């Protein structure tokens, strides 16, 4: 099926939202808020705080609240390394770094949760067609350019351009497919000049300073997301539209004609029901057209996805029903991973299938739909338990983490203690307080309205029996600000 892609940008002073719509269905959402812009791609002049040989890593101060994390595998040791390194034996981290040392580092992962930014010393600077690696001599081509003749043509063009300009390594991006030598030359000249100016600036500033900041989301959208399938890029801000057109005219000459300013009174995202789709993407359950559904649970360690047949009973035997549900789920899962920007380890619990051919087809279907994903993915075989383990490269917070925060009542557990459980906890606390404060005239229990109601109703007899046992009256007081799990027992 031919893909018709539209990219929509909703701009406000507080945030930029980008939606990728394929054949009328929302596939991907990116959100950048002015107060909390991501820092992936930013380059800093850092200072090594601590070297940790046991972890083969170091913490590097880059001027942020939390020090960045630099693993030994992310330290560039150059192309002139010795034979041992080439055979896979890298020097220990304390041979490469020392405390107090200054160095240029680049952020490859935003700070997520309690973790600081993940860093690398292998600096790379992207343009429209290339990723420039000044400290390397690597020449590479995106795996998404599959035609071997085109790959050979681009490799020769790149090598000729590099030898003329005497620059470092480069990787050709997918967008370079079909471009001529002059366009590559222009990108190389721009990147070389940019890198030179960054080095000059780095010499002048103190450690902890940012050397280079990645482009704002609206411009990165043009650089990274627009492809041959993109029919139009619509933006609802005239000022941002003009900036995007100016950037495209300078670096992507064939693109300005596809950029449109949307001046309508009705919000752009409303025309495509984007906000409704975002709301659904925050739900735990995702319905399938057949009547089956997915259950998606995101934790700090991993994301799990469970598939259920639900109301779908099929028209043939059970195995065929399961197979069709799993096939439909494979497409829905690939879309949800992009839409929710889920990364790291992902465990998919497909409904158990008996036929090996069905397992192969479901896995092939999942991989097919994942091919459209901008993020790198890796998928394992179906295990004997029907589980598929996969990874998706995570560089930024998920949609849920951007838009939501943990529940203040359950603190992210997804459940809270029942009023019955809390009442029994209060009884135990009353016993403790009565024994510790033997001279107390009265005990005051402050709790949530629902908990107090239960103490006065279902648990009234138990409370009365407890008062008789401790020989101290117990007074109840409702505190509206307390959650169902919170309470206090105070001797008076």
N, C-alpha and C positions, 0 to 999 in steps of 0.2 A: 504494500500500500504506500502511495506517495505521501510524504510528510509535508504538511503546510504549517510552517512555524511563524508565530507572531510573538514579538517581545514587547511587553507593556511596561512603562515606567510611571509610577505615581510618586510625585515629588512634593514634599512639604518642607518647611524650614527645619523640622525636627528629624525627619527620616526620609530615606529613599527606599522604595519598594520596587522590585523587579519581578515580573511574572513571565514565565515562558509557557506559551499555549501552543500545543500541537494538535491540529485537526479539531480545534474547539475545546480541548480538554487541558486543564492546568496540569503541568508536569513538574514545574520547579519554581520555587520562590526564594528570592534573596532579599534580605532586609539589612540596611545599614543605618544606624542611628547616630546622629551627630555626637551625642555624649559618650558613645561607646563604640567607636569605629574599630573594626578588626585591624590587627597589626600584621597579619600574614603578608610576607613580601617586604616588610620594612627592614632597612639595614641600620644597624647601630654600631657605634664604637663602644665596645664593652670592656669591662675589667673582670678578670677571673677572681671570684670571691673565695671559693673553696674547690680544691681538687679531691675527688673521692675515688681512690684506687679500687676500693672494694666494689664500687658500682660502675667502674670504668667510665666515669663521667665527671663533669664539673658544673658548678653553679656560677653563672656570669651575670654581673650587675649591668643592666642596660638602661637604668634610669627609671624602671617601673616599680610598682609596689612589691612585686615578687621577682626574685632573681630568675633568669632564664636557665633552662636545663640543656647542657651540651654533652651528648654522648660521644664516646671515642669514635664510633662509626660515622659520626657526622663532622669529624674534623678532617679538613682537606690536608692531605700530606703530600700533594703535588704529584706530577707525572714522572718526576725523576727519582722515584722511590727505588729502594734496593730490591734484590731478588727475593728476599724473605717476604717483603710486603706484597710483591706481585704474586707470590704463592699463597697469599691469604693470611699471613701472620703480621698483624699491625703492631706498631709500638704501643706500649702501655700509656695510659692517659697522663701519668705523671712524668713521662718522657717527652710528651708533646706540649704540656701546659704547666705553668707554675702560678702560684697565687700572686696577685698583683699585676700579672701580665695584661697588656691591652691588645685587643684584636678586633677585627671587623666580623660581625656575625649577622645572620639574617634569620628572621622568624619564619619557621615552616609550619608551626601550629600555634594558634591563639591560646592564651591562658584559658584552661577549661576546668571549672570546679575549683579545687584546691591546688591545682597544678599550675606552675608558671609556664611561660612560653617555651616551646621546643625550638632549639636553635641549631644552626649549621654554620660552618665557616666556608662551605662551598657556595659562594655567592653566585646568584643568577639574576639577570635583569631581563624581563620579557618585553618584546615589542609585538607588533601585529603578526609578523611572520616568523620571528626567531626568539629563542631564549639564549641570551649571551652569558657565557660562563668565563669571566676574565682570567680565572686562575687555572683553567683547564685547557687541554688541546683536543678534547672530545669533539667529534663531528657525528651528529645523530639525526635521525628523521623519525617523526611521529609514526607509530605503528598503525595509526588510522589511515595513513596514506598507503594503500595496499598494492597499487599498480607498480610492478617492478621497473618498468621503463621510466615512469615518472620519478620513482625513487632514485634511480641512477642519474637522471637528468638533474634533479635537485642537488644530489650529492656533489656532482661535478661543478655545478654553478656555485655552490657554497665553498668548495675548496678553492676555486679560482678567486672568489671574492675575498676569502681569508688571506690567501697568499699576497694579494695586492695590498690589502690593508694591514697585514701583519698583526692580527688580533688573536685572542684566545679561542676557546671552544664555543661551538654553537650547536643548538638543536633546532631543526626546522619544525615549525608547528603545523598542525593540520590545515590552517588557513592558507598556507603557502602553496598548496596544490594548484598548479597551473600558472603561477606567477613567473615573470621574466627576470632577467639578471638585474635590470635597473632597479626594480623594486627591492630585491635582496640587498643590493649595494646601498640603497638609501637607508634601509633598516640598520645595516652594519655600521654605516657612518654615524647615524644617530646614537646607537648604543655605545660605540667607541668614545664619542665625544662626551656622552653622559657619564660614562665610567671615569673618564679623566677628571671631570669636574667634581665627582664624588670623592675621589682620592685626595684632591686638593683641599676640599672642605674638611675631610676627616683629619688631615694633618693639623688643622687650626683649632679644632674643638676638643673639649674635655671628654674623658670616658663617661659613659652614661648618656651621651647625646645621640639623637636620631640623625642619621646621615642621609637617608632617603626614605620617603614615604610613598607607598603604592598609590595609584590613581584612585579617585573617588569611584564609588560603585557605578554611577551612570556612565563614566568613560570606560571603566573596566568591562562593562557590558559589551561595548562596541569592540574592544580589543579581544575579549575572551569568549564571548557567547554567540556572536553573530556568525552564522555559517551559510552555506549555499542553500540550505532549506529555509532560511529566514526570508519571508516575503516582505515584512514591514517591521519597523521599530517605532512604536508610538509613545510619545512623552507628553504629559499634561502640563509641563512648565515651559513657557516660552524662553525664559532665560537659560534653563538647562538644555533645551532644544538647540539654541544657538551655540552653546559650548560644545555640544555633541557634534553638530554639523562642522564647526570649525576644526575640531580634532579629526573628524573623518576626512575632511578636505586635505588636511596636511599628511595624514598617515594611511588612510584607506580610501583612495579616490573614487572607488566604485560604490561606496556606501551611502553618501549623502542623499541620493535619490530615494533610498528606502527609509530614511528617517522622516517621520511626520510629527507635526505638532498637533495635539488634540485640544481644541478650544471649547468643547461642548460643556454645557452646564451640568449635565448628569456625570457623576464621577466615572472616570475611565474604567476602574476596576469593577464598578457596578454593571457595566455593559457586558462583562464576561463572567459575572458572578464569582469573582476572585475571592472576595471576603468570605462568602459562604463556604467556598472550597477550603480556605485556610482554616476556618472554624472546624470543618469536618476533619482536617488533618491533625487537629489537636485531640481528637477523640481516641479512646482506646480501641474501640471496635470499628471495623471497616466492612461495610456490607458488600457482597458480591451480587451481580445481576441474577445469578442462579438461585439465590436465597441462602447460600453459604456466607461465611464471614471470616475475617481475620481478627485476631486479638494481638495487638502490638504493645509490648511492655518494654519501656526504655529504662535501663539502670546505668549507673556509672561504669560498671564492668562490661556490660554487653546489652544488646537488644535481642529480645526473643519474639518470634512471630509464630502464632499457632493458627492452623487452618481447621475450620469446622464446616461440615456439610449443612448445618442448620436445617432450614425447611426444605432443602433440595433433596428429593428422593429419586429423581431421574425417571427414565422410562424403560430402562433395561435392568441389568443385574447390579448388585452393590458395587462390585469392582469397577464397573463402567461409570457409575455415579461418582465414586471416589476419584477416578482418573480425571473426569471432566472438571470436578471441583478444584483439584490440584492444578490443572492446566490454566483455569481461569485465575486462580490465586497467584500463579507465577507472574502473570502480567501485572496484576494489582500490586504485588510486592515490589516489583521493579519501580513502579510509579511512586509508591509510598516512600521508598528509600530516598528518591530524588526530592519528592515534595517535602518530606519532613527533614531532609538533610541528615539522615541517620548514618553514623560512621562507626568505625572500630569493628569489633567482633559481632556478628549477627548470626543467630541460630534460628533456622526455620524448621518448624515441626510440621512437615507435610503429613496428610492422612496416610496411614500405612497402605502401601500398594503391594500386591502379590507378584505381578508380572514385571520382570526386569525391563521389558521394552517400555512399559509405562513409566518406570523410573527414569529411563534415559530420555524419553520424550519431555517429561516435566523439567528435567535439568536443562535440556537443550533450549526449551522455551524460556526458562528463567535467564539463561545466558544471552539469548537473542534480545530480550527486552532490556537487559542491562547494558547492551552495546551502545545504547543511546545516551547513557549516563556520562556526564562530564567528569565525574570522579572515578578513579581507578578502582576496579573490583576484582576479587579473586574468589572463585567458587569451588568447593570440594565436591566429591561424589556423595550420593545418598548413602547414609550409614545404614547398618542393619536395623536400627531403630526408626528409620524413616526421617532422620535429621539431616539437614544440610547446613554445614558450617561455611560461612563466607565472611570476607572482610570488605569494607568499603573505606577508602581513604578519607580520614576526617581531618580537616584543616580549620574548620570553624564550628561554632556552637550549632546544635540542632535547632530547628524551628521552635520546638517546645521550650528549649532553654532561652531562646531569644525573647519569646513572647510571654513566658510564664515563669512562675517561681514556685518553690515547694509549698504545699498546703501548710499553713501555720498551725493547724490542728493536728494533722497526722504526720507532718514533717516529711512528706514524700513517701510514706509507707503505703498509702492508698487505702488505709483502713484505720479505725479508731476503736478503743476499748468500749465495750457495751456499758450501759449504765449499771447493769448487774455487777459486772467485773469491778467497776469503780466503787460501788457501794461496799463490796467485800474488802477492797483495799482500805477504804475509810474505816471499816470496823477494826481491821488490824492496826491501823494507825491510832485509833481511839484507845485500844488496849495498851499500846506502847506509851502513849502520852500519859495515860492514867497511872501507869506503873512508875514513870519517870518523875511526874509531878504529883506526888501523893497528897500534897496540901491544896491542890486546885479545887476551887469551889464549883467550877463548871467548865465544860469543854465546848468550845464554839467550832462548829463545822461550817466552813465557807465553801460552797460548791456551785456548779452550774445548775440552772433551773431544772433541767431534766433529771439530774441526779437527785436533787432535793425532792422533786416530785415522787421519785421511786422510793426514797427513804421514808416518805410520809404515807406511801401506799403499800406496794408489795412487800417492802422491807420493814414496815412499821413494827410488826411483832418482834422481828429480830433485833431492831434498835432498842425496843423497850426491854427485852431480855438482857441486852448488853448493858443498858443503864443500871439495871438491878444488880448485875454481876460486879460492875466497877464501883457502884454506890456513889456515882457522880452524875448529875443531870447533863444531858447533851442538848445544846441549842443549835438549830439549823438556820443558816442565813444564805440567801441567794446572792451570788455575785455574777452579774451579767457579763462581765469582761472575761470570766474564766471559761476555758474550753471544757468539753465534756470529760476530758481526762485529767483536768487540773482541779486541785482542791487543797484545802489547808485545814489542819486541826490545831486550834490554839487554846491553851489553858487560860482560864480567866480567873 
